[in-house]
């Protein structure tokens, strides 16, 4: 859940620790549950978060399908303490995904460009 450690009275929170974001729910604009954030992937050279790894489906963490979601494709819903991804649930089901034991090379620019294009986000 989006936990905050800002001083009382501060409303504009711009910096959060990564562990407060993992496990957060992701919904679409229709308020349909799409899954939860499992990992944040950081470009070591720039220090920027590039992808959030979204887990969806399965039961008790087994059989989950993972998706690399461009960070720019997510928005934060602070009042509800969750993320919003503007994608239809059926489109997400057809998105390029992977399983926990077979991750793609997220440093591969060709792969990354395809992921960014799929979600309509501009590659970094």
N, CA, C and O atoms as a GROMACS GRO file, in nm:
protein
  496
    1UNK      N    1   0.084  -0.116   0.000
    1UNK     CA    2   0.000   0.000   0.000
    1UNK      C    3   0.089   0.123   0.000
    1UNK      O    4   0.193   0.123   0.067
    2UNK      N    5   0.053   0.225  -0.072
    2UNK     CA    6   0.130   0.349  -0.079
    2UNK      C    7   0.138   0.413   0.059
    2UNK      O    8   0.051   0.492   0.098
    3UNK      N    9   0.241   0.379   0.131
    3UNK     CA   10   0.262   0.438   0.263
    3UNK      C   11   0.342   0.565   0.246
    3UNK      O   12   0.429   0.573   0.159
    4UNK      N   13   0.315   0.662   0.326
    4UNK     CA   14   0.389   0.787   0.318
    4UNK      C   15   0.450   0.820   0.452
    4UNK      O   16   0.396   0.785   0.558
    5UNK      N   17   0.563   0.888   0.447
    5UNK     CA   18   0.630   0.928   0.570
    5UNK      C   19   0.651   1.078   0.572
    5UNK      O   20   0.744   1.127   0.637
    6UNK      N   21   0.568   1.151   0.501
    6UNK     CA   22   0.581   1.296   0.496
    6UNK      C   23   0.541   1.358   0.629
    6UNK      O   24   0.464   1.300   0.705
    7UNK      N   25   0.596   1.475   0.654
    7UNK     CA   26   0.561   1.547   0.776
    7UNK      C   27   0.413   1.583   0.774
    7UNK      O   28   0.356   1.603   0.667
    8UNK      N   29   0.351   1.592   0.892
    8UNK     CA   30   0.208   1.628   0.897
    8UNK      C   31   0.180   1.758   0.821
    8UNK      O   32   0.256   1.854   0.832
    9UNK      N   33   0.073   1.759   0.746
    9UNK     CA   34   0.034   1.878   0.672
    9UNK      C   35   0.091   1.887   0.533
    9UNK      O   36   0.049   1.973   0.455
   10UNK      N   37   0.187   1.802   0.498
   10UNK     CA   38   0.246   1.805   0.363
   10UNK      C   39   0.160   1.719   0.272
   10UNK      O   40   0.141   1.600   0.297
   11UNK      N   41   0.109   1.779   0.165
   11UNK     CA   42   0.017   1.709   0.075
   11UNK      C   43   0.085   1.659  -0.052
   11UNK      O   44   0.040   1.560  -0.110
   12UNK      N   45   0.191   1.724  -0.096
   12UNK     CA   46   0.253   1.691  -0.223
   12UNK      C   47   0.369   1.594  -0.201
   12UNK      O   48   0.483   1.636  -0.183
   13UNK      N   49   0.340   1.466  -0.202
   13UNK     CA   50   0.441   1.364  -0.179
   13UNK      C   51   0.497   1.322  -0.314
   13UNK      O   52   0.423   1.276  -0.401
   14UNK      N   53   0.626   1.338  -0.332
   14UNK     CA   54   0.690   1.306  -0.459
   14UNK      C   55   0.793   1.196  -0.447
   14UNK      O   56   0.836   1.143  -0.550
   15UNK      N   57   0.834   1.162  -0.328
   15UNK     CA   58   0.938   1.061  -0.310
   15UNK      C   59   0.889   0.957  -0.210
   15UNK      O   60   0.852   0.989  -0.097
   16UNK      N   61   0.890   0.832  -0.254
   16UNK     CA   62   0.849   0.721  -0.169
   16UNK      C   63   0.954   0.612  -0.179
   16UNK      O   64   1.024   0.602  -0.280
   17UNK      N   65   0.966   0.530  -0.078
   17UNK     CA   66   1.060   0.418  -0.085
   17UNK      C   67   0.998   0.307  -0.170
   17UNK      O   68   0.876   0.289  -0.173
   18UNK      N   69   1.084   0.231  -0.239
   18UNK     CA   70   1.037   0.126  -0.329
   18UNK      C   71   0.956   0.020  -0.255
   18UNK      O   72   0.859  -0.032  -0.309
   19UNK      N   73   0.995  -0.011  -0.132
   19UNK     CA   74   0.923  -0.116  -0.061
   19UNK      C   75   0.781  -0.074  -0.022
   19UNK      O   76   0.700  -0.160   0.012
   20UNK      N   77   0.751   0.055  -0.025
   20UNK     CA   78   0.613   0.097   0.002
   20UNK      C   79   0.525   0.081  -0.122
   20UNK      O   80   0.402   0.089  -0.112
   21UNK      N   81   0.586   0.060  -0.237
   21UNK     CA   82   0.510   0.049  -0.362
   21UNK      C   83   0.487  -0.096  -0.403
   21UNK      O   84   0.385  -0.127  -0.465
   22UNK      N   85   0.580  -0.185  -0.369
   22UNK     CA   86   0.562  -0.325  -0.406
   22UNK      C   87   0.445  -0.381  -0.326
   22UNK      O   88   0.429  -0.354  -0.207
   23UNK      N   89   0.364  -0.458  -0.395
   23UNK     CA   90   0.243  -0.514  -0.335
   23UNK      C   91   0.121  -0.427  -0.356
   23UNK      O   92   0.009  -0.468  -0.323
   24UNK      N   93   0.140  -0.306  -0.409
   24UNK     CA   94   0.026  -0.217  -0.432
   24UNK      C   95  -0.062  -0.268  -0.545
   24UNK      O   96  -0.015  -0.330  -0.641
   25UNK      N   97  -0.189  -0.242  -0.532
   25UNK     CA   98  -0.289  -0.281  -0.631
   25UNK      C   99  -0.280  -0.192  -0.754
   25UNK      O  100  -0.248  -0.073  -0.744
   26UNK      N  101  -0.308  -0.251  -0.869
   26UNK     CA  102  -0.318  -0.176  -0.995
   26UNK      C  103  -0.458  -0.200  -1.050
   26UNK      O  104  -0.503  -0.315  -1.062
   27UNK      N  105  -0.526  -0.092  -1.083
   27UNK     CA  106  -0.658  -0.100  -1.142
   27UNK      C  107  -0.657  -0.024  -1.274
   27UNK      O  108  -0.563   0.051  -1.302
   28UNK      N  109  -0.761  -0.042  -1.355
   28UNK     CA  110  -0.773   0.038  -1.476
   28UNK      C  111  -0.876   0.148  -1.451
   28UNK      O  112  -0.928   0.161  -1.341
   29UNK      N  113  -0.904   0.227  -1.554
   29UNK     CA  114  -0.997   0.340  -1.538
   29UNK      C  115  -1.140   0.295  -1.505
   29UNK      O  116  -1.220   0.373  -1.455
   30UNK      N  117  -1.170   0.169  -1.534
   30UNK     CA  118  -1.302   0.114  -1.501
   30UNK      C  119  -1.305   0.060  -1.358
   30UNK      O  120  -1.406   0.003  -1.315
   31UNK      N  121  -1.195   0.077  -1.286
   31UNK     CA  122  -1.181   0.029  -1.149
   31UNK      C  123  -1.173  -0.123  -1.140
   31UNK      O  124  -1.201  -0.182  -1.036
   32UNK      N  125  -1.133  -0.188  -1.252
   32UNK     CA  126  -1.116  -0.333  -1.252
   32UNK      C  127  -0.976  -0.365  -1.197
   32UNK      O  128  -0.878  -0.300  -1.235
   33UNK      N  129  -0.968  -0.462  -1.112
   33UNK     CA  130  -0.841  -0.504  -1.055
   33UNK      C  131  -0.757  -0.572  -1.164
   33UNK      O  132  -0.801  -0.668  -1.226
   34UNK      N  133  -0.636  -0.519  -1.185
   34UNK     CA  134  -0.546  -0.577  -1.285
   34UNK      C  135  -0.436  -0.661  -1.222
   34UNK      O  136  -0.376  -0.744  -1.290
   35UNK      N  137  -0.408  -0.642  -1.096
   35UNK     CA  138  -0.303  -0.718  -1.029
   35UNK      C  139  -0.233  -0.633  -0.926
   35UNK      O  140  -0.290  -0.539  -0.871
   36UNK      N  141  -0.106  -0.669  -0.900
   36UNK     CA  142  -0.030  -0.593  -0.801
   36UNK      C  143   0.115  -0.578  -0.846
   36UNK      O  144   0.166  -0.656  -0.927
   37UNK      N  145   0.179  -0.476  -0.794
   37UNK     CA  146   0.319  -0.449  -0.826
   37UNK      C  147   0.407  -0.548  -0.750
   37UNK      O  148   0.400  -0.557  -0.627
   38UNK      N  149   0.489  -0.622  -0.823
   38UNK     CA  150   0.580  -0.718  -0.762
   38UNK      C  151   0.721  -0.661  -0.746
   38UNK      O  152   0.787  -0.682  -0.644
   39UNK      N  153   0.767  -0.589  -0.848
   39UNK     CA  154   0.904  -0.538  -0.848
   39UNK      C  155   0.908  -0.404  -0.920
   39UNK      O  156   0.820  -0.373  -1.001
   40UNK      N  157   1.008  -0.326  -0.890
   40UNK     CA  158   1.038  -0.205  -0.965
   40UNK      C  159   1.174  -0.227  -1.029
   40UNK      O  160   1.270  -0.267  -0.962
   41UNK      N  161   1.182  -0.202  -1.159
   41UNK     CA  162   1.306  -0.223  -1.233
   41UNK      C  163   1.371  -0.087  -1.259
   41UNK      O  164   1.309   0.003  -1.316
   42UNK      N  165   1.496  -0.074  -1.218
   42UNK     CA  166   1.567   0.053  -1.223
   42UNK      C  167   1.680   0.047  -1.323
   42UNK      O  168   1.758  -0.048  -1.324
   43UNK      N  169   1.690   0.150  -1.407
   43UNK     CA  170   1.803   0.164  -1.498
   43UNK      C  171   1.921   0.212  -1.412
   43UNK      O  172   1.919   0.323  -1.359
   44UNK      N  173   2.022   0.130  -1.400
   44UNK     CA  174   2.134   0.159  -1.312
   44UNK      C  175   2.209   0.285  -1.357
   44UNK      O  176   2.255   0.362  -1.273
   45UNK      N  177   2.223   0.305  -1.487
   45UNK     CA  178   2.297   0.422  -1.537
   45UNK      C  179   2.227   0.553  -1.506
   45UNK      O  180   2.291   0.650  -1.466
   46UNK      N  181   2.095   0.557  -1.526
   46UNK     CA  182   2.022   0.684  -1.506
   46UNK      C  183   1.963   0.695  -1.365
   46UNK      O  184   1.933   0.805  -1.319
   47UNK      N  185   1.948   0.582  -1.298
   47UNK     CA  186   1.886   0.584  -1.166
   47UNK      C  187   1.735   0.597  -1.170
   47UNK      O  188   1.672   0.623  -1.067
   48UNK      N  189   1.676   0.581  -1.287
   48UNK     CA  190   1.531   0.598  -1.303
   48UNK      C  191   1.458   0.465  -1.298
   48UNK      O  192   1.510   0.363  -1.342
   49UNK      N  193   1.336   0.467  -1.243
   49UNK     CA  194   1.250   0.349  -1.251
   49UNK      C  195   1.200   0.341  -1.394
   49UNK      O  196   1.144   0.437  -1.446
   50UNK      N  197   1.221   0.227  -1.456
   50UNK     CA  198   1.181   0.211  -1.596
   50UNK      C  199   1.052   0.129  -1.606
   50UNK      O  200   0.961   0.165  -1.681
   51UNK      N  201   1.045   0.020  -1.531
   51UNK     CA  202   0.928  -0.067  -1.535
   51UNK      C  203   0.881  -0.098  -1.394
   51UNK      O  204   0.959  -0.102  -1.299
   52UNK      N  205   0.752  -0.120  -1.382
   52UNK     CA  206   0.694  -0.186  -1.266
   52UNK      C  207   0.654  -0.324  -1.317
   52UNK      O  208   0.590  -0.336  -1.421
   53UNK      N  209   0.691  -0.427  -1.246
   53UNK     CA  210   0.651  -0.562  -1.284
   53UNK      C  211   0.518  -0.592  -1.216
   53UNK      O  212   0.508  -0.597  -1.094
   54UNK      N  213   0.417  -0.612  -1.299
   54UNK     CA  214   0.281  -0.637  -1.254
   54UNK      C  215   0.255  -0.787  -1.255
   54UNK      O  216   0.285  -0.856  -1.352
   55UNK      N  217   0.200  -0.836  -1.147
   55UNK     CA  218   0.162  -0.976  -1.135
   55UNK      C  219   0.011  -0.984  -1.139
   55UNK      O  220  -0.058  -0.911  -1.068
   56UNK      N  221  -0.040  -1.074  -1.223
   56UNK     CA  222  -0.186  -1.092  -1.225
   56UNK      C  223  -0.220  -1.236  -1.256
   56UNK      O  224  -0.143  -1.310  -1.318
   57UNK      N  225  -0.338  -1.274  -1.213
   57UNK     CA  226  -0.384  -1.411  -1.234
   57UNK      C  227  -0.328  -1.504  -1.129
   57UNK      O  228  -0.267  -1.461  -1.031
   58UNK      N  229  -0.349  -1.631  -1.150
   58UNK     CA  230  -0.298  -1.730  -1.057
   58UNK      C  231  -0.376  -1.736  -0.927
   58UNK      O  232  -0.474  -1.665  -0.908
   59UNK      N  233  -0.328  -1.822  -0.839
   59UNK     CA  234  -0.392  -1.840  -0.709
   59UNK      C  235  -0.283  -1.855  -0.604
   59UNK      O  236  -0.196  -1.941  -0.617
   60UNK      N  237  -0.287  -1.773  -0.502
   60UNK     CA  238  -0.188  -1.774  -0.396
   60UNK      C  239  -0.046  -1.759  -0.449
   60UNK      O  240   0.047  -1.823  -0.399
   61UNK      N  241  -0.030  -1.676  -0.551
   61UNK     CA  242   0.103  -1.650  -0.606
   61UNK      C  243   0.152  -1.755  -0.704
   61UNK      O  244   0.261  -1.741  -0.759
   62UNK      N  245   0.073  -1.858  -0.728
   62UNK     CA  246   0.114  -1.963  -0.822
   62UNK      C  247   0.039  -1.944  -0.953
   62UNK      O  248  -0.082  -1.922  -0.953
   63UNK      N  249   0.112  -1.955  -1.064
   63UNK     CA  250   0.051  -1.940  -1.195
   63UNK      C  251   0.033  -1.796  -1.238
   63UNK      O  252  -0.030  -1.768  -1.340
   64UNK      N  253   0.089  -1.704  -1.159
   64UNK     CA  254   0.080  -1.563  -1.196
   64UNK      C  255   0.152  -1.538  -1.327
   64UNK      O  256   0.256  -1.598  -1.355
   65UNK      N  257   0.096  -1.450  -1.406
   65UNK     CA  258   0.165  -1.402  -1.525
   65UNK      C  259   0.220  -1.264  -1.490
   65UNK      O  260   0.153  -1.186  -1.424
   66UNK      N  261   0.341  -1.236  -1.534
   66UNK     CA  262   0.406  -1.109  -1.505
   66UNK      C  263   0.411  -1.023  -1.630
   66UNK      O  264   0.423  -1.073  -1.742
   67UNK      N  265   0.400  -0.892  -1.609
   67UNK     CA  266   0.406  -0.796  -1.718
   67UNK      C  267   0.498  -0.682  -1.679
   67UNK      O  268   0.491  -0.632  -1.566
   68UNK      N  269   0.583  -0.642  -1.769
   68UNK     CA  270   0.665  -0.522  -1.748
   68UNK      C  271   0.582  -0.404  -1.796
   68UNK      O  272   0.551  -0.392  -1.914
   69UNK      N  273   0.547  -0.317  -1.703
   69UNK     CA  274   0.466  -0.201  -1.735
   69UNK      C  275   0.556  -0.078  -1.731
   69UNK      O  276   0.616  -0.051  -1.627
   70UNK      N  277   0.566  -0.003  -1.840
   70UNK     CA  278   0.648   0.118  -1.836
   70UNK      C  279   0.601   0.209  -1.722
   70UNK      O  280   0.481   0.235  -1.707
   71UNK      N  281   0.695   0.256  -1.644
   71UNK     CA  282   0.662   0.342  -1.530
   71UNK      C  283   0.577   0.461  -1.572
   71UNK      O  284   0.487   0.503  -1.500
   72UNK      N  285   0.607   0.515  -1.691
   72UNK     CA  286   0.533   0.631  -1.741
   72UNK      C  287   0.387   0.599  -1.774
   72UNK      O  288   0.305   0.690  -1.787
   73UNK      N  289   0.353   0.470  -1.787
   73UNK     CA  290   0.216   0.431  -1.819
   73UNK      C  291   0.128   0.424  -1.694
   73UNK      O  292   0.006   0.410  -1.705
   74UNK      N  293   0.189   0.432  -1.576
   74UNK     CA  294   0.115   0.424  -1.451
   74UNK      C  295   0.093   0.562  -1.391
   74UNK      O  296   0.178   0.650  -1.402
   75UNK      N  297  -0.021   0.580  -1.328
   75UNK     CA  298  -0.044   0.700  -1.249
   75UNK      C  299  -0.078   0.655  -1.108
   75UNK      O  300  -0.126   0.544  -1.085
   76UNK      N  301  -0.051   0.742  -1.014
   76UNK     CA  302  -0.076   0.711  -0.874
   76UNK      C  303  -0.209   0.772  -0.831
   76UNK      O  304  -0.234   0.891  -0.854
   77UNK      N  305  -0.291   0.692  -0.769
   77UNK     CA  306  -0.416   0.737  -0.710
   77UNK      C  307  -0.391   0.744  -0.559
   77UNK      O  308  -0.418   0.649  -0.486
   78UNK      N  309  -0.338   0.859  -0.513
   78UNK     CA  310  -0.299   0.873  -0.373
   78UNK      C  311  -0.416   0.853  -0.276
   78UNK      O  312  -0.398   0.784  -0.176
   79UNK      N  313  -0.535   0.911  -0.301
   79UNK     CA  314  -0.644   0.890  -0.205
   79UNK      C  315  -0.678   0.742  -0.183
   79UNK      O  316  -0.712   0.701  -0.072
   80UNK      N  317  -0.669   0.663  -0.291
   80UNK     CA  318  -0.703   0.520  -0.282
   80UNK      C  319  -0.581   0.433  -0.256
   80UNK      O  320  -0.594   0.313  -0.234
   81UNK      N  321  -0.461   0.494  -0.258
   81UNK     CA  322  -0.335   0.423  -0.233
   81UNK      C  323  -0.317   0.305  -0.328
   81UNK      O  324  -0.300   0.190  -0.287
   82UNK      N  325  -0.322   0.337  -0.459
   82UNK     CA  326  -0.308   0.236  -0.562
   82UNK      C  327  -0.257   0.301  -0.690
   82UNK      O  328  -0.243   0.423  -0.698
   83UNK      N  329  -0.229   0.218  -0.789
   83UNK     CA  330  -0.187   0.265  -0.920
   83UNK      C  331  -0.301   0.246  -1.019
   83UNK      O  332  -0.386   0.160  -1.002
   84UNK      N  333  -0.300   0.331  -1.123
   84UNK     CA  334  -0.398   0.319  -1.231
   84UNK      C  335  -0.321   0.301  -1.362
   84UNK      O  336  -0.228   0.376  -1.392
   85UNK      N  337  -0.361   0.201  -1.437
   85UNK     CA  338  -0.306   0.173  -1.569
   85UNK      C  339  -0.420   0.184  -1.668
   85UNK      O  340  -0.518   0.111  -1.658
   86UNK      N  341  -0.409   0.276  -1.762
   86UNK     CA  342  -0.516   0.301  -1.858
   86UNK      C  343  -0.514   0.197  -1.969
   86UNK      O  344  -0.475   0.226  -2.082
   87UNK      N  345  -0.557   0.076  -1.934
   87UNK     CA  346  -0.562  -0.033  -2.032
   87UNK      C  347  -0.681  -0.122  -1.996
   87UNK      O  348  -0.707  -0.150  -1.879
   88UNK      N  349  -0.750  -0.166  -2.097
   88UNK     CA  350  -0.860  -0.258  -2.079
   88UNK      C  351  -0.807  -0.393  -2.031
   88UNK      O  352  -0.698  -0.434  -2.070
   89UNK      N  353  -0.883  -0.460  -1.948
   89UNK     CA  354  -0.840  -0.588  -1.892
   89UNK      C  355  -0.808  -0.691  -2.001
   89UNK      O  356  -0.711  -0.766  -1.990
   90UNK      N  357  -0.889  -0.694  -2.106
   90UNK     CA  358  -0.864  -0.789  -2.217
   90UNK      C  359  -0.733  -0.757  -2.289
   90UNK      O  360  -0.660  -0.847  -2.330
   91UNK      N  361  -0.704  -0.627  -2.304
   91UNK     CA  362  -0.578  -0.588  -2.369
   91UNK      C  363  -0.459  -0.631  -2.284
   91UNK      O  364  -0.357  -0.676  -2.337
   92UNK      N  365  -0.471  -0.618  -2.154
   92UNK     CA  366  -0.362  -0.662  -2.066
   92UNK      C  367  -0.341  -0.813  -2.078
   92UNK      O  368  -0.227  -0.859  -2.079
   93UNK      N  369  -0.448  -0.888  -2.087
   93UNK     CA  370  -0.437  -1.034  -2.101
   93UNK      C  371  -0.361  -1.073  -2.227
   93UNK      O  372  -0.299  -1.179  -2.232
   94UNK      N  373  -0.366  -0.987  -2.331
   94UNK     CA  374  -0.297  -1.015  -2.457
   94UNK      C  375  -0.159  -0.951  -2.464
   94UNK      O  376  -0.088  -0.966  -2.564
   95UNK      N  377  -0.120  -0.880  -2.361
   95UNK     CA  378   0.009  -0.809  -2.360
   95UNK      C  379   0.125  -0.908  -2.353
   95UNK      O  380   0.110  -1.021  -2.308
   96UNK      N  381   0.242  -0.863  -2.400
   96UNK     CA  382   0.360  -0.948  -2.386
   96UNK      C  383   0.391  -0.967  -2.238
   96UNK      O  384   0.416  -0.870  -2.166
   97UNK      N  385   0.391  -1.090  -2.194
   97UNK     CA  386   0.417  -1.119  -2.054
   97UNK      C  387   0.520  -1.229  -2.040
   97UNK      O  388   0.575  -1.278  -2.139
   98UNK      N  389   0.544  -1.268  -1.918
   98UNK     CA  390   0.643  -1.373  -1.889
   98UNK      C  391   0.608  -1.437  -1.756
   98UNK      O  392   0.525  -1.386  -1.681
   99UNK      N  393   0.673  -1.550  -1.727
   99UNK     CA  394   0.648  -1.611  -1.598
   99UNK      C  395   0.769  -1.594  -1.506
   99UNK      O  396   0.877  -1.555  -1.550
  100UNK      N  397   0.749  -1.624  -1.379
  100UNK     CA  398   0.852  -1.599  -1.277
  100UNK      C  399   0.983  -1.670  -1.305
  100UNK      O  400   1.088  -1.624  -1.259
  101UNK      N  401   0.980  -1.778  -1.378
  101UNK     CA  402   1.103  -1.853  -1.403
  101UNK      C  403   1.167  -1.823  -1.539
  101UNK      O  404   1.270  -1.881  -1.572
  102UNK      N  405   1.108  -1.733  -1.616
  102UNK     CA  406   1.161  -1.705  -1.751
  102UNK      C  407   1.146  -1.557  -1.784
  102UNK      O  408   1.060  -1.519  -1.863
  103UNK      N  409   1.230  -1.473  -1.722
  103UNK     CA  410   1.225  -1.329  -1.742
  103UNK      C  411   1.291  -1.289  -1.874
  103UNK      O  412   1.389  -1.352  -1.915
  104UNK      N  413   1.240  -1.187  -1.940
  104UNK     CA  414   1.306  -1.136  -2.061
  104UNK      C  415   1.428  -1.054  -2.022
  104UNK      O  416   1.447  -1.020  -1.905
  105UNK      N  417   1.510  -1.022  -2.120
  105UNK     CA  418   1.623  -0.932  -2.099
  105UNK      C  419   1.568  -0.790  -2.106
  105UNK      O  420   1.551  -0.735  -2.214
  106UNK      N  421   1.541  -0.731  -1.991
  106UNK     CA  422   1.481  -0.599  -1.988
  106UNK      C  423   1.576  -0.489  -2.033
  106UNK      O  424   1.533  -0.375  -2.052
  107UNK      N  425   1.700  -0.521  -2.049
  107UNK     CA  426   1.797  -0.425  -2.102
  107UNK      C  427   1.802  -0.425  -2.254
  107UNK      O  428   1.869  -0.340  -2.314
  108UNK      N  429   1.734  -0.518  -2.317
  108UNK     CA  430   1.729  -0.527  -2.463
  108UNK      C  431   1.640  -0.415  -2.516
  108UNK      O  432   1.520  -0.413  -2.491
  109UNK      N  433   1.700  -0.322  -2.589
  109UNK     CA  434   1.626  -0.204  -2.639
  109UNK      C  435   1.513  -0.243  -2.734
  109UNK      O  436   1.408  -0.178  -2.733
  110UNK      N  437   1.532  -0.346  -2.815
  110UNK     CA  438   1.427  -0.388  -2.907
  110UNK      C  439   1.306  -0.439  -2.829
  110UNK      O  440   1.192  -0.402  -2.858
  111UNK      N  441   1.330  -0.524  -2.729
  111UNK     CA  442   1.222  -0.573  -2.644
  111UNK      C  443   1.154  -0.456  -2.573
  111UNK      O  444   1.031  -0.447  -2.571
  112UNK      N  445   1.234  -0.367  -2.515
  112UNK     CA  446   1.179  -0.253  -2.441
  112UNK      C  447   1.095  -0.161  -2.527
  112UNK      O  448   0.990  -0.114  -2.483
  113UNK      N  449   1.140  -0.135  -2.649
  113UNK     CA  450   1.065  -0.049  -2.739
  113UNK      C  451   0.928  -0.109  -2.768
  113UNK      O  452   0.828  -0.037  -2.774
  114UNK      N  453   0.922  -0.241  -2.785
  114UNK     CA  454   0.794  -0.308  -2.809
  114UNK      C  455   0.699  -0.296  -2.690
  114UNK      O  456   0.579  -0.276  -2.708
  115UNK      N  457   0.754  -0.307  -2.570
  115UNK     CA  458   0.672  -0.295  -2.450
  115UNK      C  459   0.618  -0.153  -2.436
  115UNK      O  460   0.499  -0.133  -2.410
  116UNK      N  461   0.706  -0.054  -2.453
  116UNK     CA  462   0.661   0.085  -2.442
  116UNK      C  463   0.554   0.115  -2.547
  116UNK      O  464   0.454   0.182  -2.518
  117UNK      N  465   0.575   0.066  -2.669
  117UNK     CA  466   0.478   0.090  -2.776
  117UNK      C  467   0.344   0.026  -2.744
  117UNK      O  468   0.239   0.086  -2.769
  118UNK      N  469   0.346  -0.094  -2.688
  118UNK     CA  470   0.221  -0.164  -2.656
  118UNK      C  471   0.134  -0.084  -2.560
  118UNK      O  472   0.012  -0.082  -2.573
  119UNK      N  473   0.198  -0.018  -2.464
  119UNK     CA  474   0.124   0.059  -2.364
  119UNK      C  475   0.110   0.207  -2.400
  119UNK      O  476   0.058   0.285  -2.321
  120UNK      N  477   0.158   0.244  -2.518
  120UNK     CA  478   0.145   0.383  -2.562
  120UNK      C  479   0.230   0.480  -2.483
  120UNK      O  480   0.196   0.598  -2.472
  121UNK      N  481   0.340   0.431  -2.428
  121UNK     CA  482   0.430   0.517  -2.350
  121UNK      C  483   0.555   0.547  -2.433
  121UNK      O  484   0.598   0.465  -2.514
  122UNK      N  485   0.610   0.663  -2.413
  122UNK     CA  486   0.730   0.701  -2.486
  122UNK      C  487   0.853   0.638  -2.421
  122UNK      O  488   0.874   0.654  -2.301
  123UNK      N  489   0.935   0.566  -2.501
  123UNK     CA  490   1.055   0.504  -2.443
  123UNK      C  491   1.148   0.610  -2.384
  123UNK      O  492   1.156   0.723  -2.431
  124UNK      N  493   1.217   0.568  -2.281
  124UNK     CA  494   1.309   0.660  -2.218
  124UNK      C  495   1.434   0.667  -2.300
  124UNK      O  496   1.527   0.739  -2.265
   0.00000   0.00000   0.00000
